[in-house]
Structure formats: structure tokens, C-alpha cells
Amino acid sequence: MSANSDTIAAIATASGKGAIGIVKISGARSLDIARQITRQSLLPRQARYTPFFSDSSTLIDRGVAIYFKAPDSYTGEDVLELQSHGNHVLLDQLLQAAIQNGARIARPGEFTERAYLNDKLDLVQAEAVSDLIEASTTEAASAAVRSLQGDFSAQISVILEALINCRVYIESALDFAEEEIDFLKDSALGEQFSVLDDLVKQLLQRSHEGALLRDGISIVIAGRPNVGKSSLLNRLTGQATAIVTDIAGTTRDVLKEKISIDGMPLHIVDTAGLRQSEDPVEQEGVRRAHAQLSQADRILFVVEAGETPDQQLLDELPDNIPLSLIFNKSDRHPEFNSTEGILCSAKSGEGIDALREHLKQCAGYQKTAEGALMARRRHIDALIRAQQHIESAHRNLLTHAAGELSAEDLRLAQDQLNIITGEFGSDDLLGEIFSRFCIGK
């Protein structure tokens, strides 16, 4: 059980008005609080329609109370759910009644943190709870569900098993050096390293897909005035987001929209046309455009088909951000062809599908057959470090026949995998993860 003996309470439903609102309570005092608020005895896992009373015996509302006895609950502790009408005034009164009877307000993510501490979830599954709540596409939600039900953790376990097999062989050979086992002549060990490497690469690919589904990429559309940047934004979003006219310099401010390409979120930013101007408003628009360009994951530099890209403007773009040339208005220049960029027409839609595929390829989004696993940057970083240690371990055997160094590399790789699931980690890491959850989850 959790070392924290406090009983915690929070409103678990979103703010605003609705048919139903829920106050959730977890901890040793949950059943006693249930008796104080309902004036009745509750049986575990049985919903009961009952009045809810304040500490002064004033009727707050009538609703459903459900008691979950430890350890058969989300947190592994005694848990009480009070379901009332979804009015924030009523929910706040219920919350205050719980506090007056011995609970305290929960910190963000504290319910899920207790589930993790009580071995109801590992750390990957706990993070997937938050990712499922925040998922913005069907594909992202599916990836989060896969991680929540343990698919990601199961893959980590498979890798750990293969890694431990290598460690056992090498360390046994070191412990019994008199047997004179030759690492280099044992083809079985080489095959184990090959399997291990393939497993990590496969999980990295699925994790990368999941990270893209979770965070997406930021695309900034840039170019000279009147080349069709706003029309391109409208075509990609499928709606008239930006004003489009034949007058150069129509867009003065930054326009942001979010779309999805095969489930991958895309944050698209339209900017003012890049040029010298005496107009202070347009100057500010250009300044804001450059600010957005510096934060992009990729720049779409739009040029009218048949024209040569302005090299001076290209030189002014951030050199550390990848760029795609987009030759727009192909409908006006049917004779134009180029291998330097994507040829399209924002007006007619020609070439837009090719642009979407191009953006997926640039992001590395392949939509794997096994399905993406919701992943965060820390998961991918830890997998990359584990992969580097595994490669170093194999190299130490092949190049130096250094069993001791190889064994140490494999131990470090195992530590990195354990950091992902939370079997090995710091309190600071846990605090950072759970502080980003919503209150009540």
C-alpha cells in the first residue's frame, strides 16, 4: 500500500454543467466519509441511489454512490465515487463535505500516482492514462489504449528477457573463466545480439509513431506576398480559415490551425509575406513570421510555379530547420515542372495529396502494421540510450573480446529500460510526470 496515509478527494469530471458530475475519494477514510455523506452503509462494488448530505446535515443532492474496497480499485486503496447532477456548485459542496470529514484535496495526478505506487499500473501505463485523456485523434486514442493495456510494457519485457539472456551467458563465462569460453566463436551469442537489436529497433519505430500521434509536428508556411500561402492553409484545413484576396500583404498576423493526416496531428501556421515594407503593421507581421519560423519543425517555403525561389529570402530563414519548396499555382503554369520541390495548386487541389504524403515522410510517419504505441520523449531517449549500450556491448566483444566491458554495457542498457517502466527511477521524475496530469486523475 501507499506510504501516504492521507485520504484524498477531487472533482473528477470537467468543469461546466452536465448531466452527471463525479467526486472521487481514495484512502483509508473513504468508507467512513461515505457513511457521513450518505447516512447509509455501502456494499463494495454496488451502486446505490442515495441522498448526499453536508456536514451540517443539509441535503446537497440525490445521486449514486459506489464504494470500491481495497485492493480492488483504481488506486489499490479504498475508493468512493459520488455521482451527482453535473453542477459545479453541487460538486463543490460534495467536495467540501468530504474534506470536512477527513479528506484533503488531491494533487494533480495523485490518484494515478497512487495506482502506480500500489502496483496497479507501471509508469508507462500511468502516463498512457493522461495521453488517452488528451488524445486529439482516433489513432492517438488507440495508441494510448494499447499502451494503457500493457502492450508497450510487454515489448519492454521481451527486450529485457533477450538482454538478460545475453548478460547471463557473458557473466557466466566471466565467472568460469577456466572453462575458456570463446565469445567470438559462439554463433548463438551473435544471434542473440542480432535479435536484441531488432527488437529495440522495432519498438523505437512504434514509439516514434506514437510520439508523432501525441505531439504532431509544427509546419510554418512562408514565402513572398501573394504566392498563395493562405490559400494553401485553407486547402489543407478544408475551410476558409484565412482571408484570400489578390491584394499582396493581406495576411498581417499569424494564423494557426490544427489538422490530422492519417491520425498524425499537424500544427500549421500561416504567416505574413516576407518582404521589405514601410508599413509598420506589415513590419510587425514579418517580425512575427520570423519568430514562428524559428520554432517550426519544418518550413514550407511557397513559390509561384514558373518562378525561381528568392535566394535572399531563403538565406534569411533559420538554417537549422528543414525546408520544403512548394511550387504553387500549377494550374496557371501547366508547362512548369521541377524536381526541387512539390508542385501543387491550392486553388484546384492538384498535388495536395502528394504534399500530405511528403509531410508524413518528412516526419517519419509510416503507420506500422502492429500499431503505434503512445510514447513520450523520455521513452524514446531511454530506448536510444539502451540501443547505444547494446551496440557498444556487441562491439566490445567483437573488437576487443572484452567480456567485462560488454557485461557492463548490458547492465546499463537494462537500467535504461527499467527507467521507462518505472522500476528504476527518481522521485523527481515521478513528480514531473504526475504534476502534468489533471486534478482528479
C-alpha positions in Angstrom: 0.0 0.0 0.0 1.0 3.6 -0.4 3.1 5.2 2.3 0.9 8.2 2.1 -1.9 7.6 4.6 -3.9 10.7 3.7 -7.4 10.3 2.2 -7.7 12.4 -1.0 -10.6 13.9 -2.8 -11.2 15.7 -6.1 -13.9 16.6 -8.6 -13.2 14.0 -11.4 -15.3 15.5 -14.2 -14.6 18.5 -16.3 -15.7 22.0 -15.2 -19.0 23.3 -16.5 -22.6 22.0 -16.5 -23.6 18.5 -17.5 -26.0 15.6 -16.7 -23.6 13.9 -14.3 -20.6 15.1 -12.2 -18.3 12.9 -10.1 -16.4 13.5 -6.9 -13.8 10.8 -6.3 -12.2 9.9 -2.9 -9.4 7.5 -2.2 -7.8 6.4 1.1 -8.5 4.7 4.4 -11.2 7.1 5.4 -13.3 6.6 2.2 -15.9 4.3 3.7 -16.3 6.4 6.8 -16.8 9.5 4.6 -19.4 7.5 2.6 -21.3 6.9 5.8 -21.2 10.5 6.9 -22.4 11.9 3.5 -25.0 9.2 2.6 -26.0 8.2 6.2 -26.1 4.6 4.8 -23.8 1.6 4.7 -22.4 0.8 1.3 -21.5 -2.7 0.0 -18.4 -3.0 -2.2 -18.9 -2.6 -5.9 -22.6 -2.0 -5.6 -24.1 1.3 -6.9 -26.6 2.8 -4.5 -29.0 5.7 -5.2 -28.9 7.8 -2.1 -29.2 11.3 -0.7 -26.0 13.3 -0.1 -25.7 15.4 3.0 -23.4 18.2 4.0 -21.6 18.1 7.4 -24.5 20.1 8.8 -27.0 17.5 7.6 -28.3 19.8 4.8 -29.4 17.8 1.7 -27.0 18.6 -1.1 -28.4 16.3 -3.8 -29.5 12.8 -4.6 -27.3 10.6 -6.7 -25.3 7.3 -6.9 -22.6 6.3 -4.5 -20.2 3.4 -5.3 -17.6 2.0 -2.9 -14.6 0.0 -4.1 -12.8 -1.9 -1.3 -9.0 -2.1 -1.4 -7.2 -3.6 -3.3 -9.8 -4.0 -6.0 -9.9 -0.3 -7.1 -8.2 2.0 -9.5 -5.7 3.2 -6.8 -5.4 0.0 -4.9 -6.9 1.8 -1.9 -10.5 2.1 -0.6 -12.2 4.4 -3.2 -15.6 6.2 -3.1 -17.3 7.7 -6.1 -20.2 10.1 -5.6 -22.2 10.8 -8.8 -24.5 13.8 -8.6 -26.0 16.2 -11.1 -23.3 18.0 -13.1 -23.5 21.4 -11.5 -20.2 22.9 -10.2 -22.0 24.3 -7.1 -23.3 20.8 -6.1 -19.9 19.2 -6.8 -18.1 21.8 -4.8 -20.4 21.1 -1.8 -19.8 17.4 -2.1 -16.1 18.0 -2.2 -16.3 20.3 0.9 -18.3 17.6 2.7 -15.5 15.1 2.0 -12.9 17.5 3.2 -14.8 18.3 6.4 -15.0 14.5 7.1 -11.2 14.0 6.9 -10.1 14.1 3.2 -7.8 16.6 1.6 -7.8 18.0 -1.9 -5.8 15.7 -4.2 -2.8 17.0 -6.1 -2.8 16.8 -9.9 -2.3 13.2 -10.9 -2.3 11.9 -7.4 -4.9 9.2 -8.0 -2.9 7.7 -10.8 0.3 8.2 -8.8 -1.2 6.0 -6.0 -2.2 3.4 -8.6 1.4 3.3 -9.7 2.8 3.2 -6.2 0.4 0.4 -5.3 1.5 -1.7 -8.4 -1.8 -1.3 -10.2 -0.1 0.3 -13.2 3.5 0.6 -14.3 4.9 4.1 -15.2 4.2 3.7 -19.0 0.6 2.7 -18.3 0.2 5.6 -15.9 1.4 8.1 -18.5 -0.9 6.5 -21.1 -3.9 7.4 -18.8 -3.0 11.1 -19.3 -2.3 10.6 -23.0 -5.7 8.9 -23.5 -7.5 11.9 -21.9 -5.6 14.3 -24.1 -5.7 12.4 -27.4 -6.8 14.6 -30.3 -7.3 11.9 -33.0 -8.8 8.4 -33.1 -5.3 7.0 -33.9 -3.8 8.7 -30.9 -6.5 7.4 -28.6 -6.0 3.8 -30.0 -2.2 4.1 -29.4 -2.8 5.3 -25.8 -5.2 2.4 -25.2 -2.6 0.0 -26.4 0.0 1.4 -24.0 -2.6 1.5 -21.2 -3.5 -2.1 -21.6 0.2 -3.0 -21.3 1.4 -3.5 -24.9 4.4 -1.1 -24.6 5.4 -2.7 -21.2 5.1 -6.2 -22.7 7.5 -5.2 -25.5 9.9 -3.9 -22.9 9.7 -7.2 -21.1 10.5 -9.1 -24.3 13.6 -6.9 -24.8 14.6 -7.3 -21.2 14.3 -11.1 -21.5 16.6 -11.2 -24.5 19.0 -8.8 -22.9 19.2 -10.8 -19.7 19.9 -14.0 -21.7 23.0 -12.2 -23.1 24.0 -11.0 -19.7 23.7 -14.4 -18.2 25.8 -16.0 -20.9 28.6 -13.4 -20.7 28.7 -13.1 -16.9 28.7 -16.9 -16.5 31.6 -17.1 -18.9 33.4 -14.5 -16.9 32.7 -16.3 -13.6 34.0 -19.6 -15.0 37.0 -18.2 -17.0 38.8 -21.5 -16.6 36.3 -23.1 -19.0 37.9 -20.8 -21.7 34.6 -20.0 -23.5 35.4 -18.1 -26.7 32.8 -15.3 -27.1 33.8 -14.7 -30.7 33.3 -18.3 -31.8 29.8 -18.7 -30.3 27.4 -18.0 -33.1 24.4 -18.3 -30.7 25.6 -15.2 -28.8 25.9 -13.3 -32.0 22.3 -14.3 -33.0 21.1 -13.2 -29.5 22.6 -9.7 -30.1 21.0 -9.6 -33.5 17.6 -10.4 -32.1 18.1 -7.9 -29.3 19.0 -5.2 -31.8 15.9 -5.9 -34.0 13.6 -5.8 -31.0 14.8 -2.4 -29.9 14.6 -1.0 -33.5 11.0 -2.3 -33.9 10.0 -0.7 -30.5 11.7 2.5 -31.4 9.7 2.7 -34.7 6.4 2.1 -33.0 7.3 4.6 -30.2 8.3 7.2 -32.8 4.9 6.7 -34.4 3.2 7.1 -31.0 5.2 10.3 -30.2 4.0 11.8 -33.6 0.4 10.9 -32.8 0.8 12.5 -29.4 2.6 15.7 -30.3 2.4 16.0 -34.1 4.7 18.4 -35.9 4.7 22.2 -36.4 4.6 23.4 -40.0 5.1 27.1 -40.9 4.1 28.3 -44.3 6.4 31.1 -45.6 7.2 33.0 -48.8 6.8 36.3 -50.5 3.4 38.0 -50.6 0.7 36.7 -52.9 2.2 33.3 -53.7 -0.8 31.5 -52.2 0.3 30.8 -48.6 -3.2 31.5 -47.2 -4.9 29.5 -50.0 -2.6 26.6 -49.1 -3.6 26.8 -45.5 -7.3 26.8 -46.4 -6.8 23.8 -48.7 -5.0 21.8 -46.0 -7.5 22.7 -43.3 -10.5 22.2 -45.6 -12.1 25.5 -44.6 -11.8 29.3 -45.2 -9.5 29.9 -42.2 -7.6 32.8 -43.8 -8.8 35.7 -45.9 -7.6 35.3 -49.5 -7.5 38.2 -52.0 -5.4 39.3 -55.0 -4.0 42.1 -52.9 -0.4 41.4 -51.7 0.1 41.6 -48.0 -3.5 40.6 -47.0 -2.1 38.4 -44.1 -0.7 40.6 -41.4 -0.7 38.3 -38.4 0.0 34.7 -37.6 -2.8 32.2 -38.3 -2.7 28.8 -36.5 -4.8 25.7 -37.3 -4.6 22.0 -36.4 -5.3 19.2 -38.8 -4.7 15.5 -39.0 -3.0 13.4 -41.7 -3.8 9.7 -41.2 -4.1 10.4 -37.5 -0.9 12.4 -37.2 -1.6 15.9 -35.8 -0.2 18.8 -37.8 0.0 22.3 -36.4 0.0 24.6 -39.4 1.0 28.3 -39.1 0.3 30.8 -41.9 2.5 33.9 -41.8 2.7 37.3 -43.4 4.5 37.6 -46.7 8.2 38.2 -46.4 9.3 41.5 -47.9 10.6 44.9 -47.0 7.8 47.4 -46.2 7.4 50.9 -44.8 4.1 49.9 -43.3 4.6 49.4 -39.5 1.8 46.9 -39.3 3.3 44.8 -42.1 6.7 45.1 -40.5 5.3 43.7 -37.3 3.7 40.8 -39.3 7.1 40.0 -40.8 8.7 40.1 -37.4 6.1 37.6 -36.1 6.6 35.4 -39.1 10.3 35.1 -38.4 9.6 34.3 -34.7 7.3 31.4 -35.9 9.9 30.2 -38.4 12.5 29.8 -35.6 10.1 27.5 -33.7 9.0 25.3 -36.6 9.7 21.6 -37.1 9.5 22.2 -40.8 9.2 25.2 -43.2 7.0 25.1 -46.3 8.5 27.8 -48.5 5.9 28.7 -51.1 7.0 29.9 -54.6 4.7 30.5 -57.6 5.2 27.8 -60.2 7.4 29.1 -63.0 9.4 31.4 -60.7 12.8 31.0 -59.1 13.0 30.9 -55.3 14.2 34.2 -53.9 17.7 33.2 -52.6 17.9 36.3 -50.3 14.8 35.2 -48.5 16.0 31.6 -48.3 19.2 32.9 -46.7 17.3 34.7 -44.1 15.5 31.5 -42.9 16.8 29.5 -39.9 19.5 27.2 -41.3 18.8 24.5 -38.6 15.2 23.9 -39.6 14.4 21.6 -42.6 12.7 23.2 -45.6 10.4 22.0 -48.3 9.9 24.0 -51.5 6.3 24.2 -52.6 5.6 25.4 -56.2 2.0 26.7 -56.0 -0.4 27.8 -58.7 0.4 24.9 -61.0 -3.0 25.4 -62.6 -1.7 28.7 -64.1 1.6 27.2 -65.3 0.8 23.7 -66.7 4.1 23.6 -68.6 6.2 24.0 -65.4 7.9 21.1 -63.9 10.5 20.8 -61.2 12.3 18.1 -59.2 13.3 20.5 -56.5 10.0 20.6 -54.7 6.3 19.8 -54.5 4.2 21.1 -57.4 0.6 21.8 -56.4 -2.4 24.1 -56.8 -4.1 25.3 -53.7 -6.9 26.5 -55.9 -7.7 23.3 -57.7 -6.3 20.8 -55.1 -3.8 19.3 -57.6 -0.8 17.9 -55.8 -2.2 18.4 -52.3 -2.3 14.6 -51.7 1.4 14.5 -52.7 2.1 17.3 -50.2 0.4 15.4 -47.4 2.4 12.3 -48.2 5.6 14.4 -48.3 4.8 15.8 -44.8 4.3 12.2 -43.5 7.6 11.1 -44.9 9.4 14.1 -43.5 8.0 13.4 -40.1 9.0 9.7 -40.4 5.3 8.6 -40.0 4.8 5.2 -41.6 1.8 3.8 -39.7 3.2 0.5 -38.7 1.1 -2.7 -39.2 1.4 -3.6 -35.4 0.1 -0.2 -34.5 1.8 2.7 -32.8 2.4 2.7 -29.1 1.9 6.0 -27.3 5.3 7.2 -26.3 6.9 10.3 -24.9 10.3 11.9 -25.5 11.7 10.3 -22.3 10.7 6.8 -23.6 12.4 7.3 -26.9 15.5 8.9 -25.3 15.8 5.9 -22.9 15.4 3.4 -25.8 18.1 5.2 -27.8 20.5 5.1 -24.9 19.7 1.4 -24.3 20.3 0.7 -28.0 23.7 2.5 -27.8 24.7 0.5 -24.8 23.7 -2.8 -26.6 25.7 -1.8 -29.7 28.7 -0.9 -27.5 28.4 -4.3 -25.7 28.4 -6.2 -29.0 31.3 -4.1 -30.3 33.4 -4.7 -27.2 33.0 -8.4 -27.8 33.8 -8.4 -31.5 36.6 -5.8 -31.5 38.2 -6.2 -28.1 36.9 -9.6 -26.7 36.3 -7.5 -23.6 33.6 -9.5 -21.7 33.7 -7.3 -18.7 33.0 -4.1 -20.7 30.3 -5.9 -22.6 28.6 -7.1 -19.4 28.7 -3.5 -18.0 27.2 -2.1 -21.2 24.3 -4.6 -21.0 23.7 -3.7 -17.3 23.5 0.0 -18.3 21.1 -0.9 -21.1 18.9 -2.8 -18.7 18.8 0.2 -16.4 17.6 2.4 -19.2 14.7 0.0 -20.0 13.8 -0.1 -16.3 13.6 3.7 -16.2 10.9 3.6 -18.9 8.6 1.3 -16.8 9.5 3.0 -13.5 11.2 0.0 -11.9 14.2 2.2 -11.7 13.9 6.0 -11.4 14.0 9.1 -9.2 11.3 10.9 -7.2 12.0 14.0 -9.3 11.0 12.1 -12.4 7.7 10.9 -10.8 6.9 14.4 -9.6 7.5 15.8 -13.1 5.3 13.2 -14.7 2.3 13.3 -12.4 2.3 17.1 -11.9 1.2 17.4 -15.6 -2.0 15.3 -15.0 -5.4 16.9 -14.5 -6.7 17.1 -10.9 -9.0 14.1 -10.2 -7.0 11.6 -12.3 
